[in-house]
Amino acid sequence: MKLIISTSLVALLVPSALAFVASSQRNGVQTSTMGMSSTGISEDSVFGSLPTQKGKKVSESIPFLQCPQVLQESDLAGNVGFDPLGFAKNSEQLLELREAEVKHARLAMLAAVGWPVSELMDRSIADFFGAPALLDDGDRVPTVLNGGLGKVPAQWWGFCIGMCAAIDMYGVAKARRGDTDYFPGNLGFDPLNLYPLTQEGRDKVKLAEIKHGRSAMIGVVGYVVEEYTTKMAVVDDTPILFQPITATMEEAIVGVEGALGSVL
């Protein structure tokens, strides 16, 4: 039953994620990832290397709706004309919203990995350092719905808030300076030099980041709903994703044998 609920949640979340993907992308064609500055100039020097929503009156994500004018004029990465409530009124506001989206996307990607990893390793790490575990009796992480946030040390909250504030202030200062290399989310952080040198490579990296980030935001919401409704940890509720397939098969066989034994 737990597995059925988990599968149903995934099935419901997938169409939501696809709403952010252009129809041309779903057909196997890459979507443009170039962004636009507040002056109306593309954030990249070349436009048109990949398909884009720019200039199209009909929304790529919701084909029966008109694409907002500001999105018709934008070539930001992942722009598929999705703004049914009309939050972005002009290009400046659109860039502010994109900056916020990128920040939330990056946090969500970290959370999407950190959440299950903490459920797998929290007790072991706590035992190693002689500290109390933060997981509850169901091995769930502390959240607003799960409870347990009071177990988190105040020093850790202070560190997280301070670090986030410092990064945010740095990004705001960089944007206001009008650096020529600035675009939403560009903090100049690339210690491993992974950012491609070619324009096409940069376009694809920007698109990949925003798409993975959107999927992660939806996925983390799925974690919250799954643990609140099933009262089980994500790693226990969907073990096939977090343990060797052989272990999952063994558990399934034992369960089937147990069920058959009770019937017979």
C-alpha positions as a Markdown table, in Angstrom:
| # | Residue | x | y | z |
|---|---|---|---|---|
| 1 | Met | 0.0 | 0.0 | 0.0 |
| 2 | Lys | 2.8 | 2.4 | 0.9 |
| 3 | Leu | 4.5 | 1.7 | -2.5 |
| 4 | Ile | 1.2 | 2.4 | -4.3 |
| 5 | Ile | 0.9 | 5.8 | -2.5 |
| 6 | Ser | 4.5 | 6.6 | -3.4 |
| 7 | Thr | 4.0 | 5.6 | -7.1 |
| 8 | Ser | 0.8 | 7.7 | -7.2 |
| 9 | Leu | 2.6 | 10.8 | -5.9 |
| 10 | Val | 5.3 | 10.4 | -8.6 |
| 11 | Ala | 2.7 | 10.0 | -11.3 |
| 12 | Leu | 1.0 | 13.2 | -10.1 |
| 13 | Leu | 4.3 | 15.2 | -10.0 |
| 14 | Val | 5.7 | 14.2 | -13.4 |
| 15 | Pro | 3.0 | 16.1 | -15.4 |
| 16 | Ser | 3.6 | 19.2 | -13.2 |
| 17 | Ala | 7.3 | 19.0 | -14.0 |
| 18 | Leu | 6.6 | 18.6 | -17.7 |
| 19 | Ala | 4.7 | 21.9 | -17.7 |
| 20 | Phe | 8.0 | 23.7 | -17.5 |
| 21 | Val | 9.3 | 21.9 | -20.6 |
| 22 | Ala | 8.6 | 23.2 | -24.0 |
| 23 | Ser | 6.8 | 20.9 | -26.5 |
| 24 | Ser | 9.8 | 21.1 | -28.8 |
| 25 | Gln | 12.0 | 19.8 | -25.9 |
| 26 | Arg | 9.7 | 16.9 | -25.2 |
| 27 | Asn | 10.0 | 16.0 | -28.8 |
| 28 | Gly | 13.8 | 15.7 | -28.4 |
| 29 | Val | 14.9 | 19.2 | -29.3 |
| 30 | Gln | 16.8 | 21.3 | -26.8 |
| 31 | Thr | 15.3 | 24.6 | -25.6 |
| 32 | Ser | 17.2 | 27.9 | -25.6 |
| 33 | Thr | 19.0 | 28.8 | -22.4 |
| 34 | Met | 20.1 | 32.4 | -23.2 |
| 35 | Gly | 18.9 | 35.1 | -20.9 |
| 36 | Met | 18.2 | 38.8 | -21.3 |
| 37 | Ser | 19.5 | 41.7 | -19.3 |
| 38 | Ser | 17.4 | 44.6 | -18.0 |
| 39 | Thr | 18.5 | 46.6 | -21.0 |
| 40 | Gly | 16.8 | 44.1 | -23.3 |
| 41 | Ile | 20.1 | 42.7 | -24.5 |
| 42 | Ser | 20.6 | 39.0 | -24.5 |
| 43 | Glu | 22.7 | 37.8 | -21.5 |
| 44 | Asp | 24.7 | 35.8 | -24.1 |
| 45 | Ser | 26.3 | 37.4 | -27.1 |
| 46 | Val | 24.6 | 35.0 | -29.6 |
| 47 | Phe | 20.9 | 34.4 | -30.0 |
| 48 | Gly | 19.2 | 31.6 | -31.8 |
| 49 | Ser | 21.6 | 28.7 | -31.3 |
| 50 | Leu | 18.8 | 26.7 | -29.6 |
| 51 | Pro | 14.9 | 27.0 | -30.0 |
| 52 | Thr | 13.2 | 29.4 | -27.7 |
| 53 | Gln | 9.9 | 30.8 | -26.6 |
| 54 | Lys | 11.0 | 34.2 | -27.7 |
| 55 | Gly | 8.8 | 35.7 | -30.4 |
| 56 | Lys | 6.1 | 33.1 | -30.0 |
| 57 | Lys | 2.6 | 34.3 | -29.1 |
| 58 | Val | 1.3 | 31.0 | -27.9 |
| 59 | Ser | 2.8 | 29.5 | -24.7 |
| 60 | Glu | 5.0 | 26.4 | -25.2 |
| 61 | Ser | 4.0 | 25.0 | -21.9 |
| 62 | Ile | 0.3 | 25.7 | -22.0 |
| 63 | Pro | -0.6 | 25.7 | -25.8 |
| 64 | Phe | -4.1 | 26.9 | -25.3 |
| 65 | Leu | -3.0 | 30.1 | -23.5 |
| 66 | Gln | -1.5 | 33.3 | -24.8 |
| 67 | Cys | 2.2 | 33.8 | -23.9 |
| 68 | Pro | 2.7 | 36.9 | -21.7 |
| 69 | Gln | 4.3 | 39.7 | -23.7 |
| 70 | Val | 7.3 | 39.9 | -21.3 |
| 71 | Leu | 8.1 | 36.3 | -22.0 |
| 72 | Gln | 7.7 | 36.7 | -25.7 |
| 73 | Glu | 10.6 | 39.2 | -25.5 |
| 74 | Ser | 12.8 | 37.1 | -23.2 |
| 75 | Asp | 15.3 | 34.4 | -24.1 |
| 76 | Leu | 16.1 | 33.3 | -20.5 |
| 77 | Ala | 17.0 | 29.7 | -20.0 |
| 78 | Gly | 14.0 | 27.5 | -19.7 |
| 79 | Asn | 11.6 | 30.1 | -20.9 |
| 80 | Val | 8.6 | 28.2 | -22.1 |
| 81 | Gly | 5.9 | 30.9 | -21.7 |
| 82 | Phe | 4.8 | 29.7 | -18.2 |
| 83 | Asp | 3.3 | 32.5 | -16.2 |
| 84 | Pro | -0.4 | 31.9 | -16.1 |
| 85 | Leu | -0.9 | 34.3 | -13.2 |
| 86 | Gly | 1.1 | 37.1 | -14.8 |
| 87 | Phe | 3.6 | 37.7 | -12.0 |
| 88 | Ala | 6.2 | 39.2 | -14.3 |
| 89 | Lys | 5.0 | 42.7 | -15.5 |
| 90 | Asn | 8.3 | 43.8 | -17.2 |
| 91 | Ser | 11.8 | 42.6 | -18.0 |
| 92 | Glu | 13.3 | 44.0 | -14.7 |
| 93 | Gln | 10.7 | 42.2 | -12.6 |
| 94 | Leu | 11.2 | 39.1 | -14.7 |
| 95 | Leu | 14.9 | 39.1 | -13.9 |
| 96 | Glu | 14.2 | 39.5 | -10.2 |
| 97 | Leu | 11.9 | 36.5 | -10.3 |
| 98 | Arg | 14.5 | 34.5 | -12.2 |
| 99 | Glu | 17.1 | 35.4 | -9.6 |
| 100 | Ala | 14.7 | 34.1 | -6.9 |
| 101 | Glu | 13.9 | 31.0 | -9.0 |
| 102 | Val | 17.5 | 30.1 | -9.4 |
| 103 | Lys | 18.2 | 30.5 | -5.7 |
| 104 | His | 15.3 | 28.3 | -4.8 |
| 105 | Ala | 16.2 | 25.8 | -7.5 |
| 106 | Arg | 19.8 | 25.4 | -6.1 |
| 107 | Leu | 18.6 | 25.0 | -2.6 |
| 108 | Ala | 16.0 | 22.4 | -3.7 |
| 109 | Met | 18.7 | 20.4 | -5.5 |
| 110 | Leu | 20.8 | 20.4 | -2.4 |
| 111 | Ala | 17.7 | 19.4 | -0.3 |
| 112 | Ala | 16.7 | 16.7 | -2.8 |
| 113 | Val | 20.0 | 15.0 | -2.1 |
| 114 | Gly | 20.5 | 16.0 | 1.5 |
| 115 | Trp | 17.1 | 14.8 | 2.7 |
| 116 | Pro | 17.5 | 11.1 | 1.9 |
| 117 | Val | 21.2 | 11.1 | 2.7 |
| 118 | Ser | 20.4 | 12.5 | 6.2 |
| 119 | Glu | 17.8 | 9.8 | 6.8 |
| 120 | Leu | 20.4 | 7.1 | 5.8 |
| 121 | Met | 23.3 | 8.5 | 7.7 |
| 122 | Asp | 22.1 | 10.7 | 10.6 |
| 123 | Arg | 22.1 | 8.1 | 13.3 |
| 124 | Ser | 25.5 | 6.8 | 12.3 |
| 125 | Ile | 27.1 | 10.3 | 12.2 |
| 126 | Ala | 25.4 | 11.2 | 15.5 |
| 127 | Asp | 26.7 | 8.0 | 17.2 |
| 128 | Phe | 30.2 | 8.7 | 15.9 |
| 129 | Phe | 30.3 | 12.2 | 17.4 |
| 130 | Gly | 28.3 | 11.2 | 20.5 |
| 131 | Ala | 25.5 | 13.6 | 19.7 |
| 132 | Pro | 21.7 | 13.0 | 19.7 |
| 133 | Ala | 20.1 | 11.9 | 16.4 |
| 134 | Leu | 17.7 | 14.4 | 14.8 |
| 135 | Leu | 15.5 | 11.8 | 13.1 |
| 136 | Asp | 12.2 | 10.9 | 14.8 |
| 137 | Asp | 11.0 | 7.4 | 15.7 |
| 138 | Gly | 10.0 | 6.8 | 12.1 |
| 139 | Asp | 13.5 | 7.9 | 10.8 |
| 140 | Arg | 12.0 | 11.0 | 9.3 |
| 141 | Val | 13.9 | 14.3 | 9.1 |
| 142 | Pro | 12.8 | 17.3 | 11.1 |
| 143 | Thr | 10.3 | 19.5 | 9.1 |
| 144 | Val | 7.4 | 21.8 | 9.9 |
| 145 | Leu | 5.0 | 18.9 | 9.3 |
| 146 | Asn | 7.1 | 16.1 | 10.7 |
| 147 | Gly | 8.1 | 18.2 | 13.8 |
| 148 | Gly | 11.4 | 18.0 | 15.5 |
| 149 | Leu | 12.8 | 21.3 | 14.4 |
| 150 | Gly | 13.5 | 22.1 | 18.0 |
| 151 | Lys | 16.2 | 19.4 | 18.0 |
| 152 | Val | 18.3 | 21.4 | 15.6 |
| 153 | Pro | 20.9 | 23.5 | 17.5 |
| 154 | Ala | 20.5 | 27.3 | 17.4 |
| 155 | Gln | 24.1 | 27.7 | 16.3 |
| 156 | Trp | 23.3 | 25.7 | 13.2 |
| 157 | Trp | 20.3 | 27.9 | 12.4 |
| 158 | Gly | 22.5 | 31.0 | 12.9 |
| 159 | Phe | 25.2 | 29.6 | 10.6 |
| 160 | Cys | 22.8 | 28.8 | 7.8 |
| 161 | Ile | 21.0 | 32.2 | 8.0 |
| 162 | Gly | 24.3 | 34.1 | 8.1 |
| 163 | Met | 25.7 | 32.1 | 5.2 |
| 164 | Cys | 22.6 | 32.6 | 3.1 |
| 165 | Ala | 22.4 | 36.3 | 3.9 |
| 166 | Ala | 26.1 | 36.8 | 2.9 |
| 167 | Ile | 25.6 | 34.9 | -0.4 |
| 168 | Asp | 22.4 | 36.9 | -1.1 |
| 169 | Met | 24.0 | 40.2 | -0.4 |
| 170 | Tyr | 27.0 | 39.3 | -2.7 |
| 171 | Gly | 24.6 | 38.4 | -5.5 |
| 172 | Val | 22.6 | 41.6 | -5.1 |
| 173 | Ala | 25.8 | 43.7 | -5.1 |
| 174 | Lys | 27.1 | 42.0 | -8.2 |
| 175 | Ala | 23.8 | 42.6 | -10.0 |
| 176 | Arg | 23.7 | 46.3 | -9.0 |
| 177 | Arg | 27.3 | 46.8 | -10.2 |
| 178 | Gly | 26.2 | 46.1 | -13.7 |
| 179 | Asp | 29.0 | 43.6 | -14.4 |
| 180 | Thr | 29.1 | 42.7 | -18.1 |
| 181 | Asp | 29.3 | 39.0 | -17.3 |
| 182 | Tyr | 26.3 | 39.1 | -14.9 |
| 183 | Phe | 23.1 | 37.1 | -15.5 |
| 184 | Pro | 20.5 | 35.8 | -12.9 |
| 185 | Gly | 22.3 | 33.3 | -10.7 |
| 186 | Asn | 25.8 | 34.1 | -11.8 |
| 187 | Leu | 27.9 | 34.4 | -8.7 |
| 188 | Gly | 31.2 | 33.7 | -10.4 |
| 189 | Phe | 31.5 | 30.4 | -8.4 |
| 190 | Asp | 33.1 | 27.8 | -10.6 |
| 191 | Pro | 36.1 | 26.3 | -8.7 |
| 192 | Leu | 36.3 | 23.3 | -11.0 |
| 193 | Asn | 36.0 | 25.3 | -14.2 |
| 194 | Leu | 33.0 | 23.3 | -15.3 |
| 195 | Tyr | 31.4 | 26.2 | -17.2 |
| 196 | Pro | 31.9 | 25.5 | -20.9 |
| 197 | Leu | 33.9 | 27.8 | -23.1 |
| 198 | Thr | 31.5 | 27.5 | -26.1 |
| 199 | Gln | 28.3 | 29.4 | -26.4 |
| 200 | Glu | 26.3 | 26.3 | -27.1 |
| 201 | Gly | 27.8 | 24.5 | -24.1 |
| 202 | Arg | 26.9 | 27.4 | -21.8 |
| 203 | Asp | 23.3 | 27.5 | -23.1 |
| 204 | Lys | 22.9 | 23.8 | -22.4 |
| 205 | Val | 24.4 | 24.1 | -18.9 |
| 206 | Lys | 22.0 | 27.0 | -18.0 |
| 207 | Leu | 19.0 | 25.0 | -19.3 |
| 208 | Ala | 20.1 | 21.9 | -17.5 |
| 209 | Glu | 20.4 | 23.8 | -14.2 |
| 210 | Ile | 17.0 | 25.4 | -14.3 |
| 211 | Lys | 15.3 | 22.2 | -15.4 |
| 212 | His | 16.9 | 20.1 | -12.7 |
| 213 | Gly | 16.1 | 22.8 | -10.2 |
| 214 | Arg | 12.5 | 23.0 | -11.1 |
| 215 | Ser | 12.2 | 19.2 | -10.9 |
| 216 | Ala | 14.0 | 19.3 | -7.5 |
| 217 | Met | 11.5 | 21.9 | -6.1 |
| 218 | Ile | 8.6 | 19.7 | -7.1 |
| 219 | Gly | 10.5 | 16.6 | -5.8 |
| 220 | Val | 11.1 | 18.1 | -2.3 |
| 221 | Val | 7.4 | 19.0 | -2.1 |
| 222 | Gly | 6.8 | 15.4 | -2.9 |
| 223 | Tyr | 9.1 | 14.4 | 0.0 |
| 224 | Val | 7.1 | 16.5 | 2.4 |
| 225 | Val | 3.7 | 15.2 | 1.3 |
| 226 | Glu | 4.9 | 11.6 | 1.2 |
| 227 | Glu | 6.4 | 11.6 | 4.7 |
| 228 | Tyr | 3.4 | 13.5 | 6.2 |
| 229 | Thr | 0.8 | 11.1 | 4.6 |
| 230 | Thr | 2.6 | 7.8 | 5.0 |
| 231 | Lys | 4.4 | 8.6 | 8.4 |
| 232 | Met | 7.4 | 6.9 | 7.0 |
| 233 | Ala | 10.9 | 8.1 | 5.9 |
| 234 | Val | 11.3 | 8.6 | 2.2 |
| 235 | Val | 14.2 | 6.0 | 2.2 |
| 236 | Asp | 11.9 | 3.5 | 3.8 |
| 237 | Asp | 8.8 | 4.3 | 1.8 |
| 238 | Thr | 10.7 | 4.0 | -1.5 |
| 239 | Pro | 13.6 | 1.7 | -0.7 |
| 240 | Ile | 14.1 | 0.7 | -4.4 |
| 241 | Leu | 15.7 | 4.2 | -4.9 |
| 242 | Phe | 18.0 | 4.1 | -1.9 |
| 243 | Gln | 19.2 | 0.5 | -1.4 |
| 244 | Pro | 20.6 | -2.2 | -3.7 |
| 245 | Ile | 18.0 | -3.7 | -6.0 |
| 246 | Thr | 18.9 | -7.2 | -4.6 |
| 247 | Ala | 17.9 | -6.1 | -1.1 |
| 248 | Thr | 14.6 | -4.7 | -2.4 |
| 249 | Met | 13.9 | -8.0 | -4.3 |
| 250 | Glu | 14.6 | -10.0 | -1.2 |
| 251 | Glu | 12.2 | -8.0 | 0.9 |
| 252 | Ala | 9.6 | -8.3 | -1.8 |
| 253 | Ile | 10.0 | -12.1 | -2.0 |
| 254 | Val | 9.8 | -12.4 | 1.8 |
| 255 | Gly | 6.6 | -10.2 | 1.8 |
| 256 | Val | 5.0 | -12.3 | -1.0 |
| 257 | Glu | 5.9 | -15.6 | 0.8 |
| 258 | Gly | 4.5 | -14.2 | 4.1 |
| 259 | Ala | 1.2 | -13.2 | 2.3 |
| 260 | Leu | 0.9 | -16.5 | 0.7 |
| 261 | Gly | 1.6 | -18.3 | 3.9 |
| 262 | Ser | -1.1 | -16.4 | 5.8 |
| 263 | Val | -3.6 | -17.2 | 3.0 |
| 264 | Leu | -2.7 | -20.9 | 2.7 |
